[in-house]
Amino acid sequence: MAIWRARSLQRTSKVYAWFPDGRVEDVSPEAGTYYQSCIHPNGTDVIFAGAETGPPRIFRTDFSSLVPKPLTPADSAAFLATYSWDGTRIVFSSDRDFPGRSIGVEEIPDPRLYRPGTRGGDRHRYFSLYIMDADGSNVRRITTGEHRDLRGSFSPDGRTIVFFSDRSYETPLWTVPADGSAEPTPIPVEGNERWTAFRPWYSLDGETIYFFGSRKGIADRKRILFLPVTGGRPHTLPWDDRGKTQGPFIDGTGRNLLFHSTRTGRAELYEYPLDGDEGRMLVPPLDPSLPEDREVMHPTRSKNGVVTFDISLKTYSPLDARLYGWHIKARKLFWRVRKFAWKHFGIGER
């Protein structure tokens, strides 16, 4: 349901590193929008995507210098980069081998970009998965075709990539050999409910896939789910009982799941011990001058305890702020009516 979209919405995002001694450092370039970092497993550097304007690039910031350096060229979009578990390789999504204009950094937040069966309005964007060495060299393509293959992550042994794709409405999760030697195969999702899925991540033993998603066809909150790597019925985290929960990441020790959630009202960082203990909020010492509506998102943590995350800020014109409020109320009413019709009359099922 698209009633209205803010035309003067401005979104800025910066990447930060939170060190064990309590320091918080901005590790992204001074100007532009940068987001969705992934820390090196050993805590020596961080990679992330963004740009001042135009197509996003992948950057790497070494913590010894705090100087960000681009790893990909400026003539095509590259984003959603993650390290292998040994830190020697990077998998990322890019439109570099497709014709036409590359997607701009300001277009990345558009949720239509990640929905199966759509092409992000009239942009007709496609993305393939690529792997490169940690220094940006030796780039090779591992998926092909007119698909949106996004947010890949490595298995612990480095042999397989799990990723989100719009290749099928039935299943959003796929795997492909990291050397590109075979075509992608779907992870079967069992049960009567259909789920969206994004940002998949392997467990340390390589037996489980964690991701975030929501049930299709009804108003449903985003939450963290997991299922066996061979497929099956998704399960939810017992502690994830409210708010929108996104961005799962298994930390460098393999013992904790990090994510961000609005369970307290706005997006904050959390960790959940995989041994079953209660989750807890992670509270980095942030600049007190940041606005109240800032969102702290996408945490990753290395073996030595360095945490990276991004902070997103949104601003509207006064008119757009009022229209946006009406837009949200209308959306909520729409989904309530649709949920009622689906539950009682079967209308809206797919």
C-alpha positions as a Markdown table, in Angstrom:
| # | Residue | x | y | z |
|---|---|---|---|---|
| 1 | Met | 0.0 | 0.0 | 0.0 |
| 2 | Ala | 1.7 | 3.2 | -1.2 |
| 3 | Ile | -0.3 | 6.2 | -0.2 |
| 4 | Trp | 2.4 | 8.8 | 0.0 |
| 5 | Arg | 6.1 | 9.1 | 0.1 |
| 6 | Ala | 8.1 | 11.9 | 1.6 |
| 7 | Arg | 9.7 | 13.9 | -1.1 |
| 8 | Ser | 11.9 | 16.0 | 1.2 |
| 9 | Leu | 12.9 | 13.2 | 3.5 |
| 10 | Gln | 16.7 | 13.3 | 4.2 |
| 11 | Arg | 18.4 | 10.3 | 5.6 |
| 12 | Thr | 22.0 | 10.5 | 6.9 |
| 13 | Ser | 23.8 | 7.6 | 8.4 |
| 14 | Lys | 27.4 | 7.2 | 9.8 |
| 15 | Val | 29.4 | 4.2 | 11.0 |
| 16 | Tyr | 31.0 | 4.1 | 14.4 |
| 17 | Ala | 33.4 | 1.8 | 16.3 |
| 18 | Trp | 33.0 | 1.2 | 20.0 |
| 19 | Phe | 36.2 | 0.0 | 21.6 |
| 20 | Pro | 36.6 | -2.0 | 24.8 |
| 21 | Asp | 38.2 | 1.0 | 26.5 |
| 22 | Gly | 34.9 | 2.9 | 26.0 |
| 23 | Arg | 36.0 | 5.1 | 23.1 |
| 24 | Val | 33.5 | 5.6 | 20.3 |
| 25 | Glu | 35.0 | 6.8 | 17.0 |
| 26 | Asp | 33.4 | 7.8 | 13.7 |
| 27 | Val | 35.0 | 5.6 | 11.1 |
| 28 | Ser | 33.2 | 6.8 | 8.0 |
| 29 | Pro | 34.1 | 9.6 | 5.6 |
| 30 | Glu | 33.1 | 13.1 | 6.7 |
| 31 | Ala | 30.4 | 13.8 | 4.1 |
| 32 | Gly | 27.7 | 11.4 | 2.9 |
| 33 | Thr | 25.6 | 8.4 | 4.0 |
| 34 | Tyr | 27.3 | 5.2 | 5.3 |
| 35 | Tyr | 25.7 | 2.1 | 6.8 |
| 36 | Gln | 25.6 | -1.6 | 7.5 |
| 37 | Ser | 29.1 | -2.3 | 8.6 |
| 38 | Cys | 30.8 | -5.6 | 9.2 |
| 39 | Ile | 33.8 | -5.8 | 11.5 |
| 40 | His | 36.9 | -7.9 | 10.7 |
| 41 | Pro | 36.7 | -11.0 | 12.9 |
| 42 | Asn | 40.0 | -10.0 | 14.6 |
| 43 | Gly | 38.8 | -6.5 | 15.3 |
| 44 | Thr | 41.5 | -4.8 | 13.1 |
| 45 | Asp | 39.2 | -2.9 | 10.7 |
| 46 | Val | 35.7 | -2.5 | 9.5 |
| 47 | Ile | 34.0 | -2.5 | 6.0 |
| 48 | Phe | 30.8 | -0.6 | 5.1 |
| 49 | Ala | 29.1 | 0.9 | 2.2 |
| 50 | Gly | 28.0 | 4.4 | 1.2 |
| 51 | Ala | 28.9 | 7.6 | -0.7 |
| 52 | Glu | 28.5 | 11.3 | -0.5 |
| 53 | Thr | 26.2 | 11.1 | -3.6 |
| 54 | Gly | 25.7 | 8.7 | -6.4 |
| 55 | Pro | 26.4 | 4.9 | -6.3 |
| 56 | Pro | 27.4 | 3.5 | -3.0 |
| 57 | Arg | 31.0 | 2.1 | -2.7 |
| 58 | Ile | 32.5 | -0.3 | -0.2 |
| 59 | Phe | 35.0 | 1.3 | 2.2 |
| 60 | Arg | 37.4 | -0.2 | 4.6 |
| 61 | Thr | 38.7 | 1.7 | 7.7 |
| 62 | Asp | 41.8 | 0.4 | 9.5 |
| 63 | Phe | 41.5 | 1.1 | 13.3 |
| 64 | Ser | 45.2 | 2.0 | 13.5 |
| 65 | Ser | 44.7 | 5.0 | 11.3 |
| 66 | Leu | 40.9 | 5.6 | 11.2 |
| 67 | Val | 41.2 | 6.6 | 7.6 |
| 68 | Pro | 38.5 | 5.2 | 5.3 |
| 69 | Lys | 39.6 | 3.9 | 1.9 |
| 70 | Pro | 37.4 | 2.7 | -0.9 |
| 71 | Leu | 37.7 | -0.9 | -2.1 |
| 72 | Thr | 35.3 | -0.6 | -5.1 |
| 73 | Pro | 35.0 | 1.9 | -8.0 |
| 74 | Ala | 32.7 | 4.9 | -8.1 |
| 75 | Asp | 31.0 | 4.0 | -11.4 |
| 76 | Ser | 28.8 | 1.2 | -10.0 |
| 77 | Ala | 26.9 | 0.4 | -6.8 |
| 78 | Ala | 28.5 | -2.0 | -4.3 |
| 79 | Phe | 26.9 | -2.6 | -0.9 |
| 80 | Leu | 25.9 | -5.1 | 1.8 |
| 81 | Ala | 29.4 | -6.4 | 2.3 |
| 82 | Thr | 30.4 | -9.0 | 4.9 |
| 83 | Tyr | 33.7 | -10.6 | 5.9 |
| 84 | Ser | 34.4 | -14.3 | 5.8 |
| 85 | Trp | 34.9 | -15.9 | 9.2 |
| 86 | Asp | 38.7 | -15.8 | 8.7 |
| 87 | Gly | 38.7 | -12.3 | 7.4 |
| 88 | Thr | 40.4 | -13.0 | 4.1 |
| 89 | Arg | 37.5 | -12.5 | 1.8 |
| 90 | Ile | 34.5 | -10.2 | 1.3 |
| 91 | Val | 31.2 | -11.0 | -0.3 |
| 92 | Phe | 29.0 | -8.1 | -1.5 |
| 93 | Ser | 26.2 | -7.2 | -3.9 |
| 94 | Ser | 26.7 | -5.0 | -7.0 |
| 95 | Asp | 25.0 | -3.9 | -10.2 |
| 96 | Arg | 28.3 | -3.5 | -12.0 |
| 97 | Asp | 27.6 | -6.0 | -14.8 |
| 98 | Phe | 24.1 | -4.7 | -15.6 |
| 99 | Pro | 23.3 | -1.9 | -18.1 |
| 100 | Gly | 21.8 | 1.4 | -17.3 |
| 101 | Arg | 22.2 | 3.8 | -14.4 |
| 102 | Ser | 23.5 | 2.4 | -11.2 |
| 103 | Ile | 21.4 | 2.8 | -8.1 |
| 104 | Gly | 22.2 | 5.8 | -5.9 |
| 105 | Val | 23.0 | 5.8 | -2.2 |
| 106 | Glu | 19.9 | 7.7 | -1.5 |
| 107 | Glu | 17.8 | 5.0 | -3.1 |
| 108 | Ile | 19.1 | 2.1 | -0.9 |
| 109 | Pro | 16.6 | 2.6 | 2.0 |
| 110 | Asp | 13.6 | 2.1 | -0.4 |
| 111 | Pro | 12.0 | -1.1 | 1.0 |
| 112 | Arg | 10.7 | -2.0 | -2.5 |
| 113 | Leu | 14.3 | -2.9 | -3.4 |
| 114 | Tyr | 14.1 | -6.0 | -1.2 |
| 115 | Arg | 10.7 | -7.3 | -2.0 |
| 116 | Pro | 10.3 | -10.4 | -4.2 |
| 117 | Gly | 8.3 | -9.7 | -7.3 |
| 118 | Thr | 9.0 | -6.0 | -7.6 |
| 119 | Arg | 11.8 | -4.0 | -9.3 |
| 120 | Gly | 11.9 | -0.9 | -7.0 |
| 121 | Gly | 9.4 | 1.1 | -9.0 |
| 122 | Asp | 10.5 | 2.0 | -12.5 |
| 123 | Arg | 14.2 | 1.5 | -11.8 |
| 124 | His | 14.4 | -2.2 | -12.8 |
| 125 | Arg | 17.4 | -2.8 | -10.6 |
| 126 | Tyr | 19.3 | -6.2 | -10.5 |
| 127 | Phe | 22.2 | -7.2 | -8.4 |
| 128 | Ser | 24.6 | -10.1 | -8.4 |
| 129 | Leu | 26.9 | -11.5 | -5.7 |
| 130 | Tyr | 30.7 | -10.9 | -5.9 |
| 131 | Ile | 33.6 | -12.0 | -3.8 |
| 132 | Met | 36.9 | -10.1 | -3.5 |
| 133 | Asp | 40.0 | -10.4 | -1.3 |
| 134 | Ala | 40.1 | -8.3 | 1.9 |
| 135 | Asp | 42.2 | -5.7 | 0.1 |
| 136 | Gly | 39.7 | -5.2 | -2.7 |
| 137 | Ser | 41.6 | -7.3 | -5.3 |
| 138 | Asn | 40.7 | -10.4 | -7.2 |
| 139 | Val | 37.0 | -9.6 | -7.7 |
| 140 | Arg | 34.9 | -12.5 | -9.1 |
| 141 | Arg | 31.2 | -12.8 | -9.8 |
| 142 | Ile | 29.5 | -15.9 | -8.3 |
| 143 | Thr | 25.8 | -15.4 | -9.3 |
| 144 | Thr | 24.3 | -14.3 | -12.6 |
| 145 | Gly | 20.9 | -13.5 | -14.1 |
| 146 | Glu | 18.3 | -10.8 | -13.8 |
| 147 | His | 17.8 | -11.2 | -10.0 |
| 148 | Arg | 18.3 | -9.3 | -6.9 |
| 149 | Asp | 20.9 | -11.3 | -5.0 |
| 150 | Leu | 21.5 | -9.5 | -1.8 |
| 151 | Arg | 23.2 | -9.6 | 1.6 |
| 152 | Gly | 25.4 | -12.7 | 1.3 |
| 153 | Ser | 27.3 | -14.2 | 4.2 |
| 154 | Phe | 29.9 | -16.9 | 4.4 |
| 155 | Ser | 29.6 | -20.3 | 6.1 |
| 156 | Pro | 32.2 | -20.8 | 8.8 |
| 157 | Asp | 34.3 | -23.1 | 6.6 |
| 158 | Gly | 34.2 | -20.5 | 3.8 |
| 159 | Arg | 32.8 | -22.8 | 1.2 |
| 160 | Thr | 29.2 | -21.6 | 0.9 |
| 161 | Ile | 27.4 | -18.3 | 0.7 |
| 162 | Val | 23.8 | -17.8 | 2.0 |
| 163 | Phe | 21.9 | -14.9 | 0.6 |
| 164 | Phe | 18.5 | -13.3 | 0.0 |
| 165 | Ser | 17.1 | -13.4 | -3.5 |
| 166 | Asp | 13.9 | -12.6 | -5.4 |
| 167 | Arg | 14.4 | -15.8 | -7.5 |
| 168 | Ser | 11.2 | -17.3 | -6.1 |
| 169 | Tyr | 8.2 | -16.2 | -4.2 |
| 170 | Glu | 8.1 | -19.4 | -2.2 |
| 171 | Thr | 11.6 | -19.1 | -0.6 |
| 172 | Pro | 13.7 | -16.0 | -0.1 |
| 173 | Leu | 16.9 | -17.8 | 1.2 |
| 174 | Trp | 19.4 | -19.4 | -1.2 |
| 175 | Thr | 22.9 | -20.8 | -1.0 |
| 176 | Val | 25.7 | -20.9 | -3.6 |
| 177 | Pro | 29.3 | -22.3 | -3.6 |
| 178 | Ala | 31.7 | -19.5 | -2.7 |
| 179 | Asp | 33.7 | -20.3 | -5.8 |
| 180 | Gly | 30.7 | -19.9 | -8.1 |
| 181 | Ser | 31.1 | -23.5 | -9.4 |
| 182 | Ala | 27.3 | -24.3 | -9.3 |
| 183 | Glu | 24.0 | -22.5 | -9.6 |
| 184 | Pro | 22.2 | -21.3 | -6.4 |
| 185 | Thr | 19.9 | -23.6 | -4.6 |
| 186 | Pro | 16.9 | -22.6 | -2.4 |
| 187 | Ile | 16.7 | -23.4 | 1.3 |
| 188 | Pro | 13.2 | -24.9 | 1.7 |
| 189 | Val | 11.0 | -23.2 | 4.2 |
| 190 | Glu | 8.3 | -25.5 | 5.6 |
| 191 | Gly | 5.0 | -24.8 | 7.3 |
| 192 | Asn | 1.8 | -23.0 | 6.3 |
| 193 | Glu | 3.1 | -19.5 | 6.8 |
| 194 | Arg | 5.2 | -17.7 | 4.3 |
| 195 | Trp | 8.0 | -15.5 | 5.5 |
| 196 | Thr | 10.1 | -12.7 | 4.2 |
| 197 | Ala | 13.8 | -13.1 | 5.0 |
| 198 | Phe | 16.8 | -10.8 | 5.0 |
| 199 | Arg | 20.3 | -10.5 | 6.4 |
| 200 | Pro | 21.0 | -14.3 | 6.9 |
| 201 | Trp | 23.9 | -15.3 | 9.0 |
| 202 | Tyr | 25.4 | -18.8 | 9.9 |
| 203 | Ser | 25.9 | -20.1 | 13.3 |
| 204 | Leu | 29.4 | -21.0 | 14.4 |
| 205 | Asp | 28.9 | -24.7 | 13.7 |
| 206 | Gly | 27.4 | -24.0 | 10.3 |
| 207 | Glu | 24.2 | -25.9 | 11.1 |
| 208 | Thr | 21.8 | -23.0 | 11.6 |
| 209 | Ile | 20.8 | -19.9 | 9.6 |
| 210 | Tyr | 19.6 | -16.8 | 11.5 |
| 211 | Phe | 17.7 | -14.1 | 9.6 |
| 212 | Phe | 15.0 | -11.5 | 10.2 |
| 213 | Gly | 11.7 | -11.5 | 8.5 |
| 214 | Ser | 7.9 | -11.2 | 8.8 |
| 215 | Arg | 4.9 | -13.3 | 7.7 |
| 216 | Lys | 3.7 | -12.4 | 4.2 |
| 217 | Gly | 0.2 | -11.2 | 3.5 |
| 218 | Ile | -0.7 | -9.8 | 6.9 |
| 219 | Ala | 0.4 | -7.0 | 9.2 |
| 220 | Asp | 3.3 | -8.5 | 11.1 |
| 221 | Arg | 6.3 | -7.2 | 12.9 |
| 222 | Lys | 9.8 | -8.0 | 11.9 |
| 223 | Arg | 11.6 | -10.5 | 14.1 |
| 224 | Ile | 14.6 | -12.8 | 14.3 |
| 225 | Leu | 14.1 | -16.3 | 13.1 |
| 226 | Phe | 16.3 | -19.4 | 12.6 |
| 227 | Leu | 16.1 | -22.7 | 10.8 |
| 228 | Pro | 18.4 | -25.6 | 9.9 |
| 229 | Val | 20.8 | -24.9 | 7.0 |
| 230 | Thr | 19.1 | -27.8 | 5.2 |
| 231 | Gly | 15.7 | -26.1 | 5.5 |
| 232 | Gly | 12.6 | -26.6 | 7.7 |
| 233 | Arg | 10.2 | -24.6 | 9.8 |
| 234 | Pro | 11.4 | -21.2 | 11.0 |
| 235 | His | 11.5 | -20.7 | 14.8 |
| 236 | Thr | 11.5 | -17.4 | 16.7 |
| 237 | Leu | 13.7 | -16.4 | 19.6 |
| 238 | Pro | 11.8 | -16.7 | 22.8 |
| 239 | Trp | 13.1 | -13.4 | 24.0 |
| 240 | Asp | 12.1 | -11.5 | 20.8 |
| 241 | Asp | 8.5 | -10.8 | 22.0 |
| 242 | Arg | 7.9 | -7.2 | 20.9 |
| 243 | Gly | 9.1 | -4.4 | 18.6 |
| 244 | Lys | 10.7 | -4.7 | 15.2 |
| 245 | Thr | 13.9 | -6.7 | 15.5 |
| 246 | Gln | 16.4 | -6.8 | 12.6 |
| 247 | Gly | 20.0 | -7.1 | 11.6 |
| 248 | Pro | 21.1 | -10.5 | 13.2 |
| 249 | Phe | 24.9 | -11.0 | 13.5 |
| 250 | Ile | 26.7 | -13.8 | 15.3 |
| 251 | Asp | 29.7 | -12.3 | 17.0 |
| 252 | Gly | 33.3 | -13.4 | 16.6 |
| 253 | Thr | 33.1 | -15.8 | 19.5 |
| 254 | Gly | 30.1 | -17.6 | 18.0 |
| 255 | Arg | 28.3 | -17.4 | 21.4 |
| 256 | Asn | 26.1 | -14.3 | 21.0 |
| 257 | Leu | 23.6 | -13.0 | 18.5 |
| 258 | Leu | 23.6 | -9.2 | 18.0 |
| 259 | Phe | 20.8 | -7.2 | 16.5 |
| 260 | His | 18.9 | -4.0 | 16.7 |
| 261 | Ser | 15.3 | -3.7 | 17.9 |
| 262 | Thr | 12.6 | -1.1 | 18.6 |
| 263 | Arg | 11.4 | -3.1 | 21.7 |
| 264 | Thr | 11.8 | 0.0 | 23.9 |
| 265 | Gly | 10.4 | 2.4 | 21.3 |
| 266 | Arg | 13.3 | 3.3 | 19.1 |
| 267 | Ala | 16.0 | 1.3 | 17.4 |
| 268 | Glu | 18.8 | 0.3 | 19.9 |
| 269 | Leu | 21.5 | -2.4 | 20.0 |
| 270 | Tyr | 21.0 | -5.7 | 21.7 |
| 271 | Glu | 22.8 | -9.0 | 22.3 |
| 272 | Tyr | 21.2 | -12.4 | 22.9 |
| 273 | Pro | 23.4 | -15.3 | 24.4 |
| 274 | Leu | 22.8 | -18.4 | 22.3 |
| 275 | Asp | 23.0 | -20.5 | 25.4 |
| 276 | Gly | 19.5 | -19.3 | 26.3 |
| 277 | Asp | 20.1 | -16.5 | 28.8 |
| 278 | Glu | 18.1 | -13.3 | 28.6 |
| 279 | Gly | 19.1 | -10.7 | 26.1 |
| 280 | Arg | 20.3 | -7.3 | 27.1 |
| 281 | Met | 20.7 | -3.8 | 25.6 |
| 282 | Leu | 24.1 | -2.6 | 24.5 |
| 283 | Val | 24.6 | 1.1 | 25.3 |
| 284 | Pro | 27.5 | 2.8 | 23.7 |
| 285 | Pro | 28.4 | 6.3 | 25.1 |
| 286 | Leu | 26.9 | 8.4 | 22.3 |
| 287 | Asp | 27.1 | 12.1 | 21.7 |
| 288 | Pro | 24.3 | 13.6 | 23.9 |
| 289 | Ser | 23.5 | 16.2 | 21.2 |
| 290 | Leu | 22.1 | 13.5 | 18.9 |
| 291 | Pro | 18.3 | 14.0 | 18.3 |
| 292 | Glu | 15.9 | 11.8 | 20.2 |
| 293 | Asp | 14.6 | 10.0 | 17.1 |
| 294 | Arg | 18.1 | 8.8 | 16.0 |
| 295 | Glu | 18.3 | 5.0 | 15.3 |
| 296 | Val | 21.2 | 2.9 | 16.3 |
| 297 | Met | 21.4 | -0.1 | 14.1 |
| 298 | His | 23.3 | -3.1 | 12.5 |
| 299 | Pro | 25.8 | -4.1 | 15.3 |
| 300 | Thr | 28.7 | -6.4 | 14.6 |
| 301 | Arg | 31.4 | -7.5 | 17.1 |
| 302 | Ser | 34.8 | -9.0 | 16.8 |
| 303 | Lys | 36.6 | -11.6 | 18.9 |
| 304 | Asn | 38.4 | -8.9 | 20.9 |
| 305 | Gly | 35.2 | -7.0 | 21.7 |
| 306 | Val | 35.2 | -4.1 | 19.3 |
| 307 | Val | 31.6 | -3.3 | 18.2 |
| 308 | Thr | 30.6 | -1.4 | 15.1 |
| 309 | Phe | 27.2 | 0.1 | 14.3 |
| 310 | Asp | 25.6 | 2.9 | 12.4 |
| 311 | Ile | 23.4 | 5.7 | 13.5 |
| 312 | Ser | 20.6 | 6.9 | 11.2 |
| 313 | Leu | 19.0 | 10.3 | 11.3 |
| 314 | Lys | 15.9 | 11.3 | 9.4 |
| 315 | Thr | 14.5 | 14.8 | 8.8 |
| 316 | Tyr | 11.3 | 16.1 | 7.1 |
| 317 | Ser | 10.0 | 19.4 | 6.1 |
| 318 | Pro | 7.1 | 20.5 | 8.4 |
| 319 | Leu | 4.5 | 19.6 | 5.8 |
| 320 | Asp | 6.0 | 16.2 | 5.1 |
| 321 | Ala | 6.2 | 15.5 | 8.8 |
| 322 | Arg | 2.4 | 16.0 | 9.1 |
| 323 | Leu | 1.7 | 14.1 | 5.9 |
| 324 | Tyr | 3.9 | 11.3 | 7.1 |
| 325 | Gly | 1.9 | 11.0 | 10.3 |
| 326 | Trp | -1.4 | 10.6 | 8.3 |
| 327 | His | 0.3 | 8.1 | 6.0 |
| 328 | Ile | 1.3 | 5.9 | 9.0 |
| 329 | Lys | -2.2 | 6.0 | 10.4 |
| 330 | Ala | -3.7 | 5.0 | 7.1 |
| 331 | Arg | -1.3 | 2.2 | 6.7 |
| 332 | Lys | -2.1 | 0.8 | 10.1 |
| 333 | Leu | -5.8 | 0.9 | 9.3 |
| 334 | Phe | -5.3 | -0.8 | 6.0 |
| 335 | Trp | -3.3 | -3.7 | 7.5 |
| 336 | Arg | -5.9 | -4.1 | 10.3 |
| 337 | Val | -8.7 | -4.5 | 7.7 |
| 338 | Arg | -6.6 | -6.8 | 5.6 |
| 339 | Lys | -5.7 | -9.0 | 8.6 |
| 340 | Phe | -9.4 | -9.2 | 9.6 |
| 341 | Ala | -10.4 | -10.2 | 6.1 |
| 342 | Trp | -7.6 | -12.8 | 5.8 |
| 343 | Lys | -8.5 | -14.3 | 9.2 |
| 344 | His | -12.2 | -14.5 | 8.9 |
| 345 | Phe | -12.9 | -14.7 | 5.1 |
| 346 | Gly | -9.7 | -15.9 | 3.6 |
| 347 | Ile | -9.4 | -12.8 | 1.5 |
| 348 | Gly | -5.9 | -11.7 | 0.7 |
| 349 | Glu | -4.2 | -15.1 | 0.9 |
| 350 | Arg | -1.6 | -15.9 | -1.7 |
